[in-house]
Amino acid sequence: MTAPATASRHKARVWAGGWQEAERQLPQEVPVALVYDAATQAVMMATPADLADLVLGFALTEGLIASPAEMTATEIVPQTRGIEARAWLVPGASAQLAQRRRAMAGPVGCGLCGIDSIAEALRPLPRAALTGGPYLGPGVPAQAMAALAAAQPLHTQTRATHAAGFWLPGAGLFAAREDVGRHNALDKLAGALARAGVAPAAGVLVITSRLSVDLVQKAAMIGARVLIGAGAPTALAVSEAEAAGITLVARVRGDGYDIYSHPHRFTDEALA
């Protein structure tokens, strides 16, 4: 990961019983155009790290492609005031994209900006298999969140970014990605897992933010079965997770947490 290089020092006026000057590390936030077959699909305000993962992960979580094999090449091209993350698709995927192309402008707080219909915002999701695991012990949410907290160098410097991680039972944290946007972090993680050939269904997605419906949708699109978040979910996120067969765990705090859907993946008999 190149995320630590994206922090920069800025002076601030600080009140601590009296005014004083202090230096603070801040994350970079730049416009990143996601360009597929020479046409811009989305412009996201993002942290300029792991952008090859972002352009692949976005294509997977938004259903632009069905597998990494449908993307033939990527290129990261700095521009005067931003960055273009360019990708090229195989002919079949390219033709399908041309039929559904839409313009999107995504600020960091919203993962659905630019959606042009209610039907598209609430698109049908793949349903995860309810058998076959992963089966988790009661301590997994706290373990996964603690492992993710230790894998956030940019957040350690700036206290201004989100992270998404993938935790494997019996192995621990496999990968983590950081970004100023929570959905960008998840897209980057999705791309990293796809490049590594790792199936999200085998482990747990863990994210530092609240759980909104766009995160549940992205998790479902890549076949994840468990999504853990530090914050609370929305009501729509819970209903979509239930419909998609996803175990949704939220408000992880110490050894406590809430399970909102499909608790059968936890092995403690009290949660069956």
N, C-alpha and C positions, 0 to 999 in steps of 0.2 A: 504494500500500500504506500502511496505517495502523499497521503493526507497531511502529515505533519508539515510538509513544505508549503502548504496553503495558508498557514497562519502568518500574520504580520503584526508588527508592533505599532501601537498608536498611543499617544499621550492622552491622559484623561485628568480632569479635575475631580478630586476625590474628597468627600467629606468624611472625616474620621475623628470627630472632636475638634476639627479645625481643617481649613482647606489645605490641600497639598497636591503636588503633581505626582502622577504615577504612570507607569507604562503598563499597557494591557495587550495581551495577545488576542487578536480577533480573526475569525475565519474569513476566507475570501468567499464572495458570493458574486457570480458572474452569469450572464445569459448564456445558456448552452442550447444551441439549436440541434435537435435530433433530426437528421436528414437521411431519408431512405430513398435510394434510387434517384438522387439529385433533387428531391422535393422535401421541403421541411414539413415534418409531421407534428412537431411540438417545439416550443421554446420554454425551457425551464430555468428558473433561477436556481443555480446549483453550485456546490463546492467543486472546483476544477481538479478532481482526483478520480481515478478509476472510471474514466469516461467510456472506455471500451466496454466495461461491464455495464455501464448505464445504458448505452445504446442497444446492447443485446438484451438486457433485462427488461427494459421498457417494451421492446418488441414482443417479448414473451408474455409479460404480465398484461399487456393491452390486447393480446390476441392478434397482433400483426403477423406473427409467424407461429408455427406449431412446435418447432424444434430448432436448436442452434444450427442444424445442417442446412436450414433454409436461408441462412445469412452467409454470403460468400466472402465478404471482406469488410473491414472497417478502417477508418482513417480519422485521426483527431487533428483538426486544422485550426490553429489560432487565428482569430480575426482581430480587427482593430479594437473592438470593444466587447468581444466575447469569444466564444469557441464554437466551431461546428464539429459535431460528432457524426461522421458520415458512415453509412452502411449500404451495402448492396445485397439484394435478395435474388434467389433463384427465380426463373421466369414465372412459375406458377404462383409463388407467393407475391411477386411483384404485381402480377395482374390482379390478384385479389385485393391487394392494398390499394391499387388505383381505383377500384370500385367503391371503396369505403373511406377514401382519404378525407380528412377533415383538418382544419387549422385549429391549433390549441395554443393557449398562452397560459402557462402554469406558474403562479407565484408559489412560494414555499408552503403556504398554509392550505393549499387546496389541490387534491389529486384528481379532480373531475373537471377543472376549468376547460372550456372549449367543447364539452360534450353538447351536441346540438339537438338532442331529443331525450325525453324521459325514458323511452324504451332503451336507449343506449346507456343511460346512466345506471339503469337497473337491469342490465343484460343477464340472461340466464348463465349460471355458472356451472362448471363441471362439478360433479358430486364425488367426493372422496370415498373410497371404500371404507366401510365401517368395521372391517375385520383386518387382521394382518399387522396391527401395530401402527406406529410405535406404542409400546406399553411403558408407562412412566411411573416411577415412584413418587410419593408425595413431596419429596424434597427437590424435584427437578426444576420447578419454576425459579426458586431462589438460587439454585446452583447456576442455572443458565443466565439469569440476570446478573449475578455476581461475575461470571466469566466474561460477559459482554462489557460490564463496567471496567474491567481490567484491560480491555482491548480497544480503548478509545483514546488514542494519543492526542487527536485534535481537540476533543472535548476536554481533556485534561488541561490543555493549554488555554482554551478559550471559554469553556462553559457555555457554548452557544451552538452546539450541533446535536443532531440525533445520530443513532446508530441502529443497524439491523445486523443480527448474527444468526448463525445456524449451529445448533447444538446437537450432537449425536450421543444417544444413550451409550454409556460405557466408554466413550472416547472424549467427551467434552466439546469445547467450542472449536468448530472446524474452520469457520471464516467469519469475518465481520467487515462491514463497510460503514463509513461515516459520510454525512452530508448535512447541510443546513436544512434540507427538506426531508421529512420522515419518509415520504413515498419515494423520493430519490434514493435514499439509503436502501430501501427494500428492493428497488429496481437494480441497484448496483449489486446487491447480494444475489439476486436472482441470476444476473449475468455471470457472476463469479462461479456460482454453483453449476450453471450450464456448461461453462468452459471446463470445469473440473470433472464433468460427467457424474455429478452427485445428484441423486434423486431427492428432492425436498420431502417426499413422503417418508423417508427413512428417519427423519429427525424432527427437530423443533425450530420454528422461526421465532426469534425473540427480538423485540423492538422497544426502544426507550420511550415511546410516546403513548398518547391515548390511542385507542383502537377505533378508527373511523371506518366507514364501509368500503372506502377505496382500498384500504390495506387488506381487508378480508377478500375483496375481489381479486387483488393481485396474488394473494396467497393461494386462492383457489385455482387461478389460471396456471400456476406452475405445479399444481398437484400436492401442495402442502396439506397436512392433516392436523397440525397443531400450531396455533399462533398465540404467543404470549406477549403481553404488553405491560409496560410499567403503569400506564394510566387506565382510566375507565373506558369502557366501550360506549358507543351510541346504541340506541335501541335497534336501529336498522342494521348495524354491524352484527348484533346478536342474532337477529332473525336470518340474515344472509349466511352467517356461519352455521346456524342450525340446518338450513336448507342445503348447504354445500358439504355437510358432513365434517366440518372443521371443529375441533376442540378449541374453544376460545377461553383463554385464561387472562385475567386482567387484575390491575391493582396489586401487583406483587410488592409486598412490603415485609421485609424480614422473612419469617417462615410462613406468613399468611398470604392468601390470595383468594380470588373469586373465580369459579368455573361457571361459565354461562351456557355452554353447549357441549354435548357429547362427552360427559365425564367418564365414560366407560374406559377410556384409554389410560386412566390412572388405576393402579393396581390395588390401592388401599380399599378394603372391603366396604368401608364406610362411604366411599364415593361411588360405588357400583350402582 
